[in-house]
Amino acid sequence: MDCPSCHGTDLIKRGRKAGHQRYCCRTCGRYSTDSQPRFSAKTKAMAIEMY
């Protein structure tokens, strides 16, 4: 797993949030989870187009 912010690979586990593992990046200090995005990029683009 990579950090979504800085794309670093040095992550440490920091508990759970909403049933998903939470990670902290040692490089930039940002937190992230292992959950997948709810909507794909294609669905988001379609929603913006319809708006």
N, C-alpha and C positions, 0 to 999 in steps of 0.2 A: 504494500500500500504506500502511496506517495502523499505528501502534503498537498492539498489543493491550492494553497497559497504560494508556496515557494518551490514546490515539487521536490522537496528534500525527502530522504528515505529514513532518517533517524527519528522514529516516532516511539513514544512510550505510552503504555496504557494508563488512563486516568479515570477509571470507573466506568459507569454505564449511565446512559441518558435515554429515556423512553424505550428501554429494551435493547438498545444498540451500544456496542462498545465505543467508548470515547477515547481519542488519542490526542496527545500533545506533541507538537513538533519541537524538537530540541534546537533546531536552527532558528526559527522565527517566533516560536512561543505560541502559535495559534492552535486552537482546538478544532478537531473535526471528528466525525463519526463514520462508521463503516456502512451507513445506510445508503441505499440507492436513491437518486432523485425521483420525486413523485411523477413528474411529467417529462417526456422526452423533448429534445430540442425541436423536433418536427411538430409536436403538439403545441409547444409554446409559440412557434412561428405562425402556426395556423390561427391561434387565438389572437395574436397581435394583428394579423391580416384581417380577421373578422371584426376586430374592434374599430 
